[in-house]
Structure formats: structure tokens, C-alpha cells
Amino acid sequence: MKTLSIFTSLLIGGLCLFTSCDDDRDSNPIIQQPDTFVLDEPTFSGVTVDLKTSDVLPFTYVQPNYGYTAIVNYQAQVSLSGTFTVSADEADAAAEAGNETLTADYATVEGSTTQPKLEVSAEALARQLVRIGQWTEDAMPATQEIYVRMMASVNNSYICYSNPVKFTVNPYYIELSDAPIEMWYLIGSCIGDGKWGDTGSIVGQSLYPMSTVSGYNYDKNTGKGELTFTGYFTPDGFKLVRVPGEWNDQWGQGSSFGEFVKNDGGSGNITVPTAGYYTLTLDTKSDKLTMTAADITPTVYEAMNIAGDFNSWAETQTMNAVNITTSMAGHNHIWSYTIDATGGDTTCKFLQPGWSPNWGSNTFPYGIGVNNGDNIPVTAGKWIVTFNDIDGSYAFTATE
């Protein structure tokens, strides 16, 4: 067989101002449980796919019959045998509980969509193959037949599976390590400079990353878990997106504040009833979003400084205030700064003049800084660091 390298590009979606829901939603349909659905034979099924030189593998399918045009979430699952009996997550959980008798024969691949086409990351697929095959760097098959099926669900329920499709790949070794935390970002009229996804929309100006939760154990294979954000919001509206510059994965508002929906074409902007401090909590494992008023009166700093090995610990380097001047005046708590550490690893801390207070920690790229904490270790690279002085949370986002 010939070898194929698959290169596709992700479509970057601009902001869509959504309209009202369709008639199916208005009529409050009764959902039904489908048995299965059709996964199309992929265009590359007759060739050998070189995973190392490929970008994404596109799969198309027909929506399961839920009784109406539901908003369906799709994920890919891969198996070496096609049996799909014991998942890698089940086997790992059993092993952690002391039961090592379960052997995984399939795994769920990172990434999901609500569209009739899922572009599966070749790298993520290769990682899961190493995981279920338990391959080592010195014992990798040159070629491997694999089976892929789609898992469909509605609101994490009514799960059904497609038929599997078989094709051949050239796998490659990937060192298994904990998956990066799945991060989500705030964007909208009351966020940063208020831009909604135009070409000037970047982290630290138009988007805030949410914060990790101290002591939380994130899923080591998917990076899913709990995120939070506390800040000042106005009724101008915002949304959450998973990838800056894309709208494929987003959270919006349903019929009223407090009803939040993911990847719903009828969702509106999230609009708080009154201006004030609120706390957002997003559980990416269960796809649950909540937002509650925060009874706090945090200190408002006129400026925020940053220091570290990267600037010889000079105390006068100021960060950028990330706010829109009118509606957020007097309530800014988000700061950003670009650290150029391309020459090697460095460190940093956030501080007020005289180092009282100052914020530091020992984790990267996310963490919660505490007063007089450790110097934050910064890996070599160029980073936009964002800092929330309300809870000390920080995040480093790679930039060119």
C-alpha cells in the first residue's frame, strides 16, 4: 500500500450572532434513545496513514435518530481489535484501585465536535494507540490495523455508538504523560478590550483564561476538570470559548441568566443581571457551568509590577491592565505581560512596590500565587502571562 500524509486546516470561525432556537426546540420534543448510527467509510481507508506526518484525520457521519434535530456531541474511540470492551480509562481506574486484571482494548481520543464532521488529531490518535498497545519506544509496529468508531451523546446522556471503520496506520512512539489541562477563555463586550473575535483578539487583551483549582486532580488522559474565574462583570455580555479565535466549542446563555448551554446554536451572550463581582465555575468533565454573585470587596490596585530573573528582578516593570475603560473603570483586577524567555528558563513573581504584597508559586504554566510564595518557574519560550489579583491565579499562554 502507498503511504498517505493527511494535512487539513482547522476552519477559524468568526463570531456568530445567534438567532432564536428552531421550531423543534420550541415544541419541547421528546428525546428517544437510538441504537446506533452510521459512520462513513473514510476517504483514506484504502491507504496507509502516516500519523507522524499527518495533521488531522477527517471523519463524517449521519446524526443518530434522537427523534428531533438534537445538539449532539461526537468523540472518536480507537481500538486495536475492534472489540471495544474495556476502555483505557476503566483499566486505569481499576489499576489505581489495586485491580490490575483489566486490559484496555480501546480508548477515547481527545477532541470533540457537534458538527457532522470530526477532525481527529493524528497526534492524539497516536498517543492513545501507544496507551492501549502498551508499546515501548524500542518495540513499535511499523504498521498497524486499527478500528475507529464514533460515540454520540446529548448532554452527556443518551449515548450511542456508530459502526467501526478499519484502516491501517504507521504509528509512532509518544512518551505518555499527563495531558495538558483543558483551558477555557472569557471573551465579550465586558471582557478585556471588548473585541469579539476579530483579528486583534488575543489572550491578555480580548480574552482572559479561566483559572485552575488548587489541589484539584485533573484527568491525566484528557486534561478535563474544574476551572474557575472571579472578577467584575457588567451586563454587556460575554461567552466562553475553548480555543482563542475559534467558536467550535463555546458556552452561552439559554433562555435566562443561570441557564447555560454548550455549543447551542440558539445560545445568547451570558448577561449578568447587575454589574458586580461574580464567580464562574466550569466542570469540563461533566459539562456543567455555574455563575454566582461573589460577596467580596477586593483591593483595587492602580498598577501591578512583575519581576524575575528575566529582568534581573527589577521591581519597576509594570504589567498591562486588561480592562475596557468605561464600564470597568475602577474595577480592574486582570493584568498581562509578555515574557520573552526564548533564551532559556527563567522565573517571575507579581508584586506591589516594596514587595508588599507579592505573589508567587511553584507551578507552571498555571497556578495560584500566594503572598511571599515561591518564584514561579517559567519554561523557555515566549509567553503571555495573565494574572488575577483577586485570587492570585495566573496562566502562561504561548505566543510567537
Stockholm file with secondary structure:
# STOCKHOLM 1.0

chainA/1-400         MKTLSIFTSLLIGGLCLFTSCDDDRDSNPIIQQPDTFVLDEPTFSGVTVDLKTSDVLPFTYVQPNYGYTAIVNYQAQVSLSGTFTVSADEADAAAEAGNETLTADYATVEGSTTQPKLEVSAEALARQLVRIGQWTEDAMPATQEIYVRMMASVNNSYICYSNPVKFTVNPYYIELSDAPIEMWYLIGSCIGDGKWGDTGSIVGQSLYPMSTVSGYNYDKNTGKGELTFTGYFTPDGFKLVRVPGEWNDQWGQGSSFGEFVKNDGGSGNITVPTAGYYTLTLDTKSDKLTMTAADITPTVYEAMNIAGDFNSWAETQTMNAVNITTSMAGHNHIWSYTIDATGGDTTCKFLQPGWSPNWGSNTFPYGIGVNNGDNIPVTAGKWIVTFNDIDGSYAFTATE
#=GR chainA/1-400 SS CCEECCCCCCCCCCCCCCCCCCHHHHTCCCCCCCSEECBCCCTTTTSEEESTTCCEEEEEBCCCCCSSCCCCEEEEEEESSSCCCSBHHHHHHHHHTTCCCCCCCEEECSCCBSSSEEEEEHHHHHHHHHHHHTCBTTBCCSSEEEEEEEEEEETTEEEEEECCEEEEEECCCCCCCCCCCCCCEEEETTSTTCCCSSTTCCBTTTEEECEECTTCCCCTTTCCCEEEEEEEECTTCEEEESSTTCCSSEEEECSSTTCEEESCTTCBCBCCSSSEEEEEEEETTTTEEEEEECCCCCCCCSCCEEESGGGTTCTTCBCEECCCTTTTTTCCCEEEEEEEETTSCEEEEEECGGGSSEEECSCSSEEECEETCCCEEECSEEEEEEEETTTTEEEEEECC
#=GC SS_cons         CCEECCCCCCCCCCCCCCCCCCHHHHTCCCCCCCSEECBCCCTTTTSEEESTTCCEEEEEBCCCCCSSCCCCEEEEEEESSSCCCSBHHHHHHHHHTTCCCCCCCEEECSCCBSSSEEEEEHHHHHHHHHHHHTCBTTBCCSSEEEEEEEEEEETTEEEEEECCEEEEEECCCCCCCCCCCCCCEEEETTSTTCCCSSTTCCBTTTEEECEECTTCCCCTTTCCCEEEEEEEECTTCEEEESSTTCCSSEEEECSSTTCEEESCTTCBCBCCSSSEEEEEEEETTTTEEEEEECCCCCCCCSCCEEESGGGTTCTTCBCEECCCTTTTTTCCCEEEEEEEETTSCEEEEEECGGGSSEEECSCSSEEECEETCCCEEECSEEEEEEEETTTTEEEEEECC
//
